Every structure is written in C-alpha cells, then in structure tokens.
C-alpha cells in the first residue's frame, strides 16, 4: 500500500502525516508539498501521484472560488491519469447547499470527484479550533480592542482541533472502508461565538463584548487590515460565513471522529489557553484569510 499526501507541511496535512507515520512504514508514504504558485508541472503530469494506492487531497488554502476549484480539479485529474485507486478529499463542515462562500469550491470539488469514476471518500473536516480568531471578528488580543463585531448572526460551531482531525483522517485512510461516501468529522459539542468570546475573556482577564452588526458595519470596521482580510471583496465574501451560521450549518455534532480516534476529543478551551498563552494569533488570519 502506498499513501500520497498533498499539503503535508500545512496545519492539517502535517497532522495527518504525523499520525500516518505511526500507522504505516515511512517507506509507504510520499508527500506533495503546497506550492503557492499552483499545481507544479509534475502534478499536472501526474508524476507525483504515480503508483499511489491512496491519495489525500488537502484543500487549497484560499477561499478564492475559481482558483481553489481549479487546483482541486487538477489534482483529481492527475490522480485519474496515473491510476490512483482511492482519493480522499478534505472538504469542510458547512452543509450541502451552503450559502457560505468558503464552501462553494468544496461543493464543486465534491461533485467533480463523485463524477470522476474514481473511488473516493469526502471528509468534511470540522472547523478548526485554531482558526477561532477568523470567526471571532479577526480577534487579536494584542490590538486591545474588546468589542468584537460579527455580521448577520451568531451560531453554534462544533469546534475540533487540527490534531484530532489529523489523527482521524490518517486512521480512516489506513482502516479502509468509507468508500464513495461523504463523512463529517466534527467536534463533540457546539459552542457559539458568544461562548467562545466569553472563554477568551476569562483566559485574558478582560471584558470582551461580542456584537452582531450589519454587513456594512462589519466591512467598515475591517477595511484596511493587513492582507486580503482588509479588502472589501474578501470581507463581503467572508460575511456569508455568518449566514451559514444562522442556518445552523456548523451546529452539527457527528460521533464518527471520536469513535475513530477512540478517545475524548480535545476541547476548544484547551486550544484557546494554548494559543492565548503565546503571541501569534495574527498569523492565524494570515494563514486562512486569503
């Protein structure tokens, strides 16, 4: 059995690799690293995937719909050309028919993979606990701003750590089964952004208030921030995430991940304490907000 992982240096891919190395010999694993310039010539020619029994396609780290879908389709086409037996794709936890812009390329990729003729497993990975600042109005404790603005609506999220997702994804690949299906890997309980904000306030010993505002007010607050998250187009697209929250798209707990890893999942409170104990939350936004 040969396993090929894409995005093996990323937040999720590196965790999958860590746990896969505990389950199978290193000689059975090949990795394809993230290239910000897009798919390399080797991938387009299918050389990187040749001889793979199982391929994990970790989603391209951007919410830019066309760019993201194009890279996913390139990878699926390459897998088909070189005879990969089973493709695993890391989708996202928003529901089918989601209104969230961040889910659109995932849904396009899911449909393309289903129609590819390849054996597939779609893993709708839960919302990373580590990405909480992005959902919590780009919260950065170093800014000293204790009023968090979010547009449209609050809602429950079944937060889950990247390490738990990495372990579960690796075990699903090794265990076999899960063929030609879509599976949700969520945390074991849901917390609203209000509750997460309260946890952050307790950890920091500060009074932090979350306020639901209009999309225009949300955009106005954030225009000019560093990188894409300060651009109006990105902000309007990201605001649709909260429309998904209002629909309950992330307020879903599935027991599969906990069953696969065979233990209690890491609570978001633990992740918050780890992250708020060191500098660097701004890097989270730089990683995801693009």
C-alpha positions in Angstrom: 0.0 0.0 0.0 1.3 3.4 -1.0 -0.1 6.6 0.5 0.4 10.0 -1.0 -0.4 13.2 0.9 -0.7 16.7 -0.5 -0.2 19.8 1.7 1.9 17.8 4.1 3.5 20.9 5.6 0.2 22.6 6.3 -1.8 22.8 9.5 -4.0 19.7 8.7 -1.7 17.9 6.3 1.2 17.8 8.8 -1.0 16.3 11.4 -2.2 13.6 9.0 1.4 12.8 8.2 2.4 12.6 11.8 -0.2 10.1 12.6 0.1 8.2 9.4 3.8 7.7 10.2 2.7 5.9 13.4 0.4 3.6 11.5 2.4 2.5 8.4 6.1 2.4 7.4 7.6 5.6 6.3 8.6 3.9 3.1 4.9 3.6 2.2 4.3 7.3 2.3 5.1 10.0 -0.3 4.3 13.7 0.1 3.5 16.5 -2.2 4.1 20.0 -0.7 1.9 23.1 -1.0 3.0 25.3 -3.9 1.7 28.9 -3.7 2.2 29.2 -7.5 -0.4 26.4 -8.1 0.0 22.9 -9.3 3.5 22.0 -10.3 4.3 20.5 -13.7 5.0 17.2 -12.0 1.5 17.1 -10.5 -0.1 18.2 -13.8 1.8 15.4 -15.5 0.7 13.0 -12.7 4.2 12.1 -11.8 3.8 13.0 -8.1 0.9 10.5 -7.8 2.1 7.6 -9.8 1.9 4.3 -8.0 -0.4 5.6 -5.2 -3.0 3.4 -3.8 -4.5 6.1 -1.6 -4.2 9.8 -2.2 -5.2 12.6 0.2 -6.0 15.9 -1.4 -5.9 18.6 1.2 -7.9 21.5 0.0 -6.1 24.6 -1.4 -5.7 27.2 1.4 -7.8 30.1 0.0 -11.5 31.0 -0.3 -11.0 32.3 -3.9 -13.5 30.1 -5.6 -12.2 29.6 -9.1 -8.5 29.3 -8.0 -9.3 26.8 -5.3 -11.6 24.6 -7.5 -9.1 24.7 -10.4 -6.3 23.3 -8.2 -8.5 20.6 -6.8 -9.7 19.6 -10.3 -6.0 19.5 -11.5 -5.2 17.1 -8.6 -8.2 14.8 -9.3 -7.4 14.7 -13.0 -3.8 13.8 -12.2 -4.9 11.1 -9.9 -7.1 9.6 -12.5 -4.4 9.7 -15.2 -1.9 7.8 -13.1 -4.2 5.2 -11.7 -4.7 6.2 -8.1 -7.0 3.6 -6.6 -8.7 5.8 -3.9 -8.9 9.5 -3.4 -9.6 11.2 0.0 -10.6 14.8 -0.1 -10.7 17.2 2.8 -13.8 19.2 2.4 -15.4 21.5 5.0 -18.2 21.1 7.6 -20.7 23.6 6.0 -23.7 21.7 4.7 -24.7 20.7 1.2 -26.3 23.7 -0.5 -24.3 26.1 1.8 -24.7 29.8 1.4 -21.1 30.3 2.7 -18.6 31.5 0.0 -15.9 29.4 1.7 -17.8 26.2 1.0 -18.5 26.8 -2.7 -15.3 25.4 -4.2 -15.6 22.5 -1.8 -19.0 21.6 -3.2 -17.8 21.9 -6.8 -14.9 19.7 -5.9 -17.1 17.1 -4.2 -19.3 16.9 -7.3 -16.3 16.7 -9.6 -14.8 13.9 -7.6 -18.1 12.0 -7.4 -18.4 12.1 -11.2 -14.7 11.2 -11.8 -15.1 7.5 -11.8 -12.5 7.2 -9.0 -13.1 5.5 -5.7 -13.5 8.4 -3.3 -14.0 9.4 0.3 -15.1 13.0 1.1 -14.2 14.1 4.6 -15.9 17.2 5.7 -13.4 18.4 8.2 -14.8 20.3 11.1 -14.0 24.0 11.9 -10.5 24.1 13.4 -10.4 25.4 17.0 -7.1 27.0 16.0 -9.0 29.2 13.5 -11.2 30.8 16.1 -9.8 34.4 15.5 -11.0 34.3 11.9 -14.6 33.6 13.0 -14.4 35.8 16.1 -14.2 39.0 14.0 -10.5 38.7 13.4 -9.8 38.9 17.1 -6.3 39.7 18.0 -5.6 40.1 21.7 -2.6 42.4 21.0 -4.8 45.1 19.5 -6.5 45.8 22.8 -10.0 46.1 21.2 -12.5 44.4 23.4 -15.6 44.9 21.1 -15.8 42.0 18.6 -18.1 42.7 15.6 -19.6 39.9 13.6 -22.2 40.3 10.8 -25.6 38.8 10.3 -25.8 36.2 13.2 -24.1 34.1 15.8 -24.5 30.4 15.8 -23.1 27.1 17.1 -19.9 25.5 15.8 -18.7 22.0 16.5 -15.1 23.1 17.0 -12.4 20.5 16.6 -8.6 20.6 16.9 -6.4 20.0 13.8 -4.5 17.3 15.7 -7.7 15.3 16.3 -8.7 15.8 12.6 -5.2 14.7 11.5 -5.4 11.5 13.6 -8.9 10.7 12.5 -8.1 11.3 8.8 -5.0 9.1 9.0 -6.8 6.2 10.7 -9.7 6.4 8.2 -7.2 6.1 5.3 -5.5 3.1 6.9 -8.5 1.3 8.2 -10.2 1.2 4.8 -13.9 1.3 4.1 -15.7 4.7 3.9 -15.8 4.2 0.1 -17.8 6.5 -2.1 -19.4 8.5 0.7 -19.3 11.9 2.5 -18.5 11.9 6.2 -18.5 14.7 8.8 -15.6 14.9 11.2 -16.8 17.3 13.9 -16.0 18.2 17.4 -18.0 16.5 20.2 -20.0 19.7 21.2 -21.1 23.0 19.8 -20.2 26.5 21.2 -21.5 29.8 19.8 -19.1 32.6 19.1 -20.6 34.4 22.1 -19.5 31.4 24.3 -16.0 31.3 22.7 -15.7 35.1 23.3 -16.6 34.5 27.0 -13.9 31.8 27.2 -11.3 34.2 25.7 -12.3 37.0 28.1 -11.9 34.6 31.1 -8.5 33.5 29.9 -7.3 37.0 29.3 -9.0 38.5 32.3 -10.6 41.2 30.1 -14.2 42.3 29.5 -14.8 41.3 25.8 -18.2 42.1 24.2 -19.5 40.4 21.0 -21.9 42.4 18.9 -23.9 41.3 15.9 -23.9 44.2 13.3 -24.9 44.8 9.7 -22.6 43.5 7.0 -21.7 47.1 6.0 -20.6 47.9 9.6 -18.6 44.8 9.7 -16.8 45.6 6.5 -16.2 49.2 7.6 -14.6 48.0 10.8 -12.1 45.7 9.0 -11.3 47.5 5.7 -7.6 48.3 5.7 -6.4 45.4 7.8 -3.2 43.7 6.6 -3.6 41.3 3.7 -6.8 40.2 2.0 -8.9 40.4 5.2 -8.7 44.1 4.8 -10.2 44.1 1.3 -13.9 44.8 0.8 -14.3 41.9 -1.7 -12.9 39.4 0.8 -14.9 40.8 3.7 -18.2 40.6 1.9 -17.4 37.0 0.8 -16.4 36.1 4.4 -19.6 37.6 5.8 -21.6 34.9 4.1 -20.0 32.5 6.7 -22.2 34.0 9.3 -25.3 33.5 7.1 -24.3 29.8 7.2 -24.1 30.0 11.0 -27.6 31.4 11.0 -28.8 28.4 9.1 -27.2 26.0 11.6 -24.7 24.6 9.1 -22.0 24.2 11.6 -24.2 23.4 14.6 -23.9 19.7 13.9 -22.1 17.0 16.1 -21.2 13.7 14.5 -19.8 10.9 16.7 -17.6 9.5 13.9 -14.3 11.3 14.7 -14.4 10.4 18.4 -15.2 6.8 17.5 -12.3 6.6 15.0 -9.7 8.0 17.4 -11.1 6.1 20.3 -10.9 8.8 23.0 -12.3 12.1 24.1 -11.6 14.9 21.6 -9.6 18.0 22.7 -11.9 20.7 23.9 -11.6 24.2 22.4 -11.0 25.6 25.8 -7.6 23.8 25.9 -6.7 25.1 22.4 -7.7 28.7 23.5 -5.4 28.5 26.5 -2.5 27.3 24.4 -3.0 30.0 21.8 -3.6 32.9 24.1 -0.6 32.0 26.2 1.8 33.0 23.3 1.9 35.7 20.6 1.0 34.8 17.1 -2.8 34.9 16.7 -2.4 37.3 13.8 -0.6 34.6 11.9 -3.9 32.6 12.0 -5.6 35.2 9.9 -2.7 35.4 7.5 -2.9 31.6 7.1 -6.7 31.4 6.4 -7.9 34.8 5.3 -6.8 34.7 1.6 
